[in-house]
Amino acid sequence: MAYAELAATIGGCGSAYGYAYAGLGELIAWIIGWDLILEYSVATSAVAIGWSGYAQNALAAVGLGLPAWLLSPPATGGLINLPAAAIVLALAVLLALGVRESSRANAVMVVIKLSAIAVFIAFAVGHVQPANWTPFMPFGWEGVMGGAALIFFAYIGFDAVSTAADEAHNPQRDLPIGILASLAVCTVIYMVVAGLLTGSPLTPRSTTPRRWPT
């Protein structure tokens, strides 16, 4: 809501950097700008590693799985996480091509992802076993907070909508709607998919709580 309000009031590109510059001055904006670079570096790495796991599962399913040394960095005994590095490089090239090309590619990827989610929901909704939701929180709030930590990076990026202020026809109206609507839609999708996954008879249920890092 803060981003939506600032995007409508101040506008312009730059996101948190621009808002800090307008409200707090150049020094604070400089610090926040570098914070944003750190934030997106860490988030991009984490998301790329997660995508790498999905890619490996898909390749393994068709008999083309990669060796372990191409799926982990030297710190964990491998050479490189090749799928993660490849997706970051591919997206960097796509961004370098220009806004129009990256916007088109992003639209295609969104359609593909939403289609995949819709197919999953259509098949899974008829196989839910409500008994799987009892107890509803088997690991208590420790499990809830641990799960929330795992998907936290999925919510980093909604603020990036405000960087499109220069491309919006009516940023005072369009940006708050875009930020809040996308946040609401993605939250509902997360809840629906999580409910179907945990209610599925094919979902294994652990009998021991997972230990989350402190």
C-alpha positions as CSV (number, residue, x, y, z in Angstrom):
1,M,0.0,0.0,0.0
2,A,2.9,2.3,0.7
3,Y,4.4,1.7,-2.7
4,A,1.0,2.2,-4.3
5,E,0.5,5.5,-2.5
6,L,4.0,6.8,-3.4
7,A,3.7,5.6,-7.0
8,A,0.5,7.6,-7.3
9,T,1.8,10.7,-5.5
10,I,5.4,11.0,-6.8
11,G,5.4,8.9,-10.0
12,G,8.4,8.6,-12.2
13,C,10.8,5.7,-12.5
14,G,13.2,4.5,-9.9
15,S,10.9,2.9,-7.4
16,A,12.2,3.1,-3.8
17,Y,15.2,5.1,-5.0
18,G,13.1,7.8,-6.6
19,Y,10.8,8.0,-3.6
20,A,13.7,8.3,-1.2
21,Y,15.3,10.9,-3.4
22,A,12.2,13.0,-3.4
23,G,11.4,12.6,0.3
24,L,14.7,12.2,2.1
25,G,17.5,13.5,-0.1
26,E,20.3,12.2,-2.2
27,L,22.4,10.4,0.5
28,I,19.5,8.2,1.7
29,A,18.5,7.5,-1.9
30,W,22.0,6.4,-2.7
31,I,22.0,4.0,0.3
32,I,18.6,2.6,-0.7
33,G,19.6,2.3,-4.3
34,W,22.5,0.0,-3.3
35,D,20.1,-1.9,-0.9
36,L,17.9,-2.5,-3.9
37,I,20.8,-3.9,-5.9
38,L,21.6,-6.2,-3.0
39,E,18.0,-7.2,-2.6
40,Y,17.5,-8.1,-6.2
41,S,20.9,-9.9,-6.4
42,V,19.9,-12.2,-3.5
43,A,16.4,-12.7,-4.7
44,T,17.4,-13.4,-8.2
45,S,19.9,-16.0,-7.0
46,A,17.3,-17.7,-4.8
47,V,14.6,-17.8,-7.5
48,A,17.1,-19.0,-10.1
49,I,18.1,-21.9,-7.9
50,G,14.5,-22.8,-7.3
51,W,13.9,-22.7,-11.0
52,S,16.9,-24.9,-11.5
53,G,15.3,-27.6,-9.3
54,Y,12.2,-27.5,-11.4
55,A,14.1,-27.7,-14.6
56,Q,16.2,-30.7,-13.3
57,N,13.0,-32.5,-12.3
58,A,11.5,-32.0,-15.8
59,L,14.7,-33.1,-17.5
60,A,15.0,-36.2,-15.2
61,A,11.4,-37.1,-16.0
62,V,12.3,-37.5,-19.7
63,G,15.6,-39.2,-19.0
64,L,17.9,-36.1,-19.6
65,G,18.8,-35.3,-16.0
66,L,22.0,-33.4,-15.4
67,P,24.9,-34.7,-13.3
68,A,25.2,-33.5,-9.7
69,W,28.3,-31.4,-10.4
70,L,26.3,-29.3,-12.9
71,L,23.6,-28.6,-10.3
72,S,25.5,-27.1,-7.4
73,P,28.3,-24.6,-6.8
74,P,31.8,-25.4,-5.7
75,A,30.9,-24.6,-2.1
76,T,28.7,-27.7,-2.0
77,G,31.0,-30.0,-4.0
78,G,29.8,-29.2,-7.6
79,L,31.2,-27.0,-10.4
80,I,28.3,-24.7,-11.3
81,N,24.5,-24.6,-11.1
82,L,24.2,-24.6,-14.9
83,P,20.3,-24.2,-15.2
84,A,20.3,-21.3,-12.7
85,A,23.2,-19.6,-14.5
86,A,21.5,-20.2,-17.9
87,I,18.2,-18.7,-16.9
88,V,19.8,-15.6,-15.4
89,L,21.9,-15.1,-18.6
90,A,19.0,-15.7,-20.9
91,L,16.8,-13.1,-19.0
92,A,19.7,-10.6,-19.0
93,V,20.0,-10.9,-22.8
94,L,16.3,-10.5,-23.1
95,L,16.3,-7.3,-21.0
96,A,19.2,-6.0,-23.0
97,L,17.2,-6.4,-26.2
98,G,14.7,-3.7,-25.1
99,V,11.5,-3.0,-23.3
100,R,9.2,-4.1,-26.1
101,E,10.8,-7.5,-26.6
102,S,11.0,-8.2,-22.8
103,S,7.4,-7.2,-22.4
104,R,6.2,-9.5,-25.1
105,A,8.3,-12.4,-23.6
106,N,7.0,-11.7,-20.1
107,A,3.4,-11.7,-21.4
108,V,4.0,-15.1,-23.1
109,M,5.5,-16.5,-19.9
110,V,2.6,-15.2,-17.8
111,V,0.1,-16.9,-20.1
112,I,2.0,-20.2,-20.0
113,K,2.3,-20.1,-16.2
114,L,-1.4,-19.2,-15.7
115,S,-2.4,-21.9,-18.1
116,A,-0.3,-24.5,-16.2
117,I,-1.9,-23.4,-12.9
118,A,-5.4,-23.6,-14.5
119,V,-4.7,-27.2,-15.7
120,F,-3.4,-28.2,-12.3
121,I,-6.4,-26.8,-10.5
122,A,-8.8,-28.4,-13.0
123,F,-7.3,-31.9,-12.4
124,A,-6.7,-31.5,-8.7
125,V,-9.9,-30.0,-7.5
126,G,-11.8,-33.3,-7.9
127,H,-9.3,-35.3,-5.9
128,V,-9.1,-33.3,-2.7
129,Q,-9.4,-35.3,0.5
130,P,-10.5,-32.9,3.4
131,A,-9.1,-35.4,5.9
132,N,-5.6,-34.3,4.8
133,W,-6.3,-30.8,6.4
134,T,-6.8,-32.3,9.8
135,P,-4.9,-31.1,11.8
136,F,-4.8,-27.9,9.8
137,M,-1.4,-26.8,11.2
138,P,0.4,-30.0,12.2
139,F,3.7,-28.2,12.9
140,G,2.2,-25.1,14.6
141,W,3.3,-21.6,13.9
142,E,6.9,-22.8,13.5
143,G,5.9,-24.6,10.4
144,V,3.8,-21.7,9.2
145,M,6.7,-19.2,9.5
146,G,9.1,-21.6,8.0
147,G,6.9,-22.1,4.9
148,A,6.3,-18.3,4.7
149,A,10.1,-17.8,4.7
150,L,10.4,-20.2,1.7
151,I,8.0,-18.3,-0.5
152,F,9.1,-14.8,0.7
153,F,11.1,-14.1,-2.4
154,A,8.0,-14.6,-4.5
155,Y,6.6,-11.4,-3.1
156,I,9.8,-9.4,-3.9
157,G,9.0,-7.7,-7.2
158,F,5.5,-6.2,-6.7
159,D,7.3,-3.0,-5.9
160,A,8.9,-3.2,-9.4
161,V,5.5,-2.4,-10.9
162,S,6.0,1.2,-9.8
163,T,9.1,1.4,-12.0
164,A,6.7,1.4,-15.0
165,A,5.4,4.8,-14.2
166,D,7.0,6.3,-17.3
167,E,5.2,3.8,-19.5
168,A,1.8,4.1,-17.8
169,H,-0.9,6.3,-19.5
170,N,-2.3,7.3,-16.1
171,P,0.2,6.4,-13.4
172,Q,-1.8,8.0,-10.6
173,R,-4.6,5.5,-11.3
174,D,-2.9,2.6,-13.0
175,L,0.0,2.0,-10.7
176,P,-1.9,1.5,-7.4
177,I,-4.4,-0.8,-9.3
178,G,-1.5,-2.8,-10.8
179,I,0.4,-3.2,-7.5
180,L,-2.6,-4.1,-5.3
181,A,-4.4,-6.2,-7.9
182,S,-1.4,-8.3,-8.8
183,L,-0.6,-8.8,-5.1
184,A,-4.2,-9.9,-4.4
185,V,-4.4,-12.3,-7.5
186,C,-1.1,-14.0,-6.7
187,T,-2.0,-14.4,-3.0
188,V,-5.3,-16.1,-4.0
189,I,-3.5,-18.3,-6.4
190,Y,-0.9,-19.3,-3.8
191,M,-3.7,-20.2,-1.3
192,V,-5.7,-22.2,-3.9
193,V,-2.6,-24.2,-5.1
194,A,-1.4,-24.8,-1.5
195,G,-4.8,-26.0,-0.5
196,L,-5.1,-28.4,-3.5
197,L,-1.5,-29.7,-3.0
198,T,-2.0,-30.5,0.7
199,G,-5.4,-31.9,0.1
200,S,-4.3,-34.3,-2.6
201,P,-4.1,-38.0,-1.8
202,L,-0.8,-38.1,-3.6
203,T,0.9,-35.6,-1.3
204,P,3.1,-37.4,1.2
205,R,2.6,-36.2,4.8
206,S,5.6,-36.1,7.1
207,T,5.3,-37.5,10.6
208,T,8.1,-35.4,12.0
209,P,8.3,-31.6,12.0
210,R,10.9,-30.0,9.8
211,R,13.6,-28.0,11.6
212,W,13.8,-24.5,10.2
213,P,17.0,-22.5,10.4
214,T,17.0,-19.8,13.1
